[in-house]
Amino acid sequence: MEEEPVETTLYSLSDEAPEPVERRDGERHLTLFRVGSVTVGDRRELCLIKNISAGGMMIRAYCALTAGTRISIELKRGEQIHGTVSWIQDGSAGIEFDERVDVVELLANSMEGPRPRMPRVEVRCIASVRQGSQVYGMRAHDISQGGLKVESARDLEVGSDVVVTLPGLSTQTGVIRWRDGRSYGITFNRLLALTELVTWLQQQRELLRHAS
């Protein structure tokens, strides 16, 4: 049985604050975003964190916000991050931080202790995916300890076993769990070790900075 794509908080290695995202008509995902709290003046409200990068985040707030408003965001570990609302669109708000944050450190801290979902991290690299005797190069979009999202024009069978290789990471066996257009969700048979994933993400961040 094909599983439905799950949309969770996306961690980005980019230094830039998130921009508004256009959603295709009829596009549906289960959503399990990370919960935070937003403070505006003397008001404190819950929010859902949709996307976070070193320079800012995209949230869905449950209070009225306007562009230019000064706010602070509190994540689960209790740290206050200060910033300014830069845009509002379709119920989502873009926040530009006063100071850049270390997303890899934030990710490592968020993985400590019980959690309902493993955080996803945006990546920009090519994954080698072997299905049977065929090997395909696919664009990797995001990764977690438990799996990978890739994009390909190939017609792959949901439920099939695959072997995934990413540059700098150990080879992982897994299963294609869902398909959404050209995107595929691959679940690893064994969780990636947290230390291995964080070290790899640090390397990817440095490669991105050197390329920019």
Buried (B, 14 or more C-beta within 10 A) or exposed (E): EEBEBBBBBBBBBBBEBBEBEEEEEEEEEEEEBBEBBBBBEEEEBEBBBBBBBBBBBBBBBEEEBEEEBEBBBBBBEEEEBEBBBBBBEEEBBBBBBEEEBEBBEBBBBBBEEEEEEBBBBBBBBBBBBBBEEEEBEBBBBBBBBBBBBBBBEBEBEBEEEBBBBBEEBEEBEBBBBBBBEEBBBBBBEEEBEBEEBBBBBBEBBEBBEEEE
